[in-house]
Amino acid sequence: MSKKPGKAVAGYTEEKDYRCLENLQRSFMDICLVYCGYEQNEPGRVFDNLPRENYVLHFVKSGKGIFRISDNDYELGAGDAFFIPPGVHCAYKSDDLDPWVYTWVGFAGMKAETYVRNAGFSLEKPVGHIAQSEEIYALVNQILDCRNMDFSSELRRDAYLMLIFSILIRNYESVSFAEGINRHGDDPDYVIKALDFIEHHYERNIRIGELAAFLGVSRSHFSATFKKCVGCSIQEYIVSLRMSKAAGLLRDTAMPVYAVANAVGYSDQLAFSKIFKQKFDVSPLAYRRNEQNLLILKQKGDFKDSFL
């Protein structure tokens, strides 16, 4: 997860037909909220979306519209959801007579792809119908009401996001059961065991070959399957986990930087600081000093750092 330089200000915009909380600081390893919002669209409004860095899910509350992705058009209405992966161009248009109202969540994290896949969404299957959609609308509103820029509020927002995924995954499990789909066929136990091992031993020098041998699979097969299931290589996952743990120690303790580096597996403070800056675009000390402020805005488009 990267944090863009000069992006220490979050934005909250509220109008009659539009609410949005965006550019939130990201510090949760598995999955974290980046932005969310609500909008009553104008008739025939077209949104031609440039590729984004984050994952996005839209949930249609009422009305109708068309979602286009990968040269496919999907006509969607109340209770439907559509998914936009990072780096993918798409477009969507509200109906001329019955424009849609939707909410959305944008999120990132090393396990974001895993959460999305377990909720039944992918580039190949970017739309779905959510039976418990009213619960999701309520949770997005709770996120928008929880806009203080403190650690407690950050945890609450991410908890609401996790609840949204709990609903989505439960919904997909029900659909899969009814249709006789084997959801877990591509998630081997050894990947789950590897994730558990890394979580408890991330500060060690984990050798991929030795871990694969311990799990009883070849290194090449293990590496390929891990990337397919998790969305990144094993080494990328270990580094991101270490940096996430380091960010928490910098924020929540007074440990000096060298001690934080040692705690997450780096004996060389300079090497640690270099990798940390690559991940967060600021040095460990700058990250510790950084506090995110909230800018209150009156209408859509007033937040200059917006990419929505």
Sequence and secondary structure as in RCSB ss.txt:
>XXXX:A:sequence
MSKKPGKAVAGYTEEKDYRCLENLQRSFMDICLVYCGYEQNEPGRVFDNLPRENYVLHFVKSGKGIFRISDNDYE
LGAGDAFFIPPGVHCAYKSDDLDPWVYTWVGFAGMKAETYVRNAGFSLEKPVGHIAQSEEIYALVNQILDCRNMD
FSSELRRDAYLMLIFSILIRNYESVSFAEGINRHGDDPDYVIKALDFIEHHYERNIRIGELAAFLGVSRSHFSAT
FKKCVGCSIQEYIVSLRMSKAAGLLRDTAMPVYAVANAVGYSDQLAFSKIFKQKFDVSPLAYRRNEQNLLILKQK
GDFKDSFL
>XXXX:A:secstr
    TT  EEEEEE SSEEEEE      SS EEEEEEEEE  TT EEEE   SSEEEEEEEESBEEEEETTEEEE
E TTEEEEE TT  EEEEE SSSB EEEEEEEE TTHHHHHHHTT  SSS EEE TTHHHHHHHHHHHHH    S
HHHHHHHHHHHHHHHHHHHHHHHHHHHHHT  TTTT  HHHHHHHHHHHHHTTS   HHHHHHHHTS HHHHHHH
HHHHHSS HHHHHHHHHHHHHHHHHHH    HHHHHHHTT S HHHHHHHHHHHHSS HHHHHH   EEEEESST
T  TT   
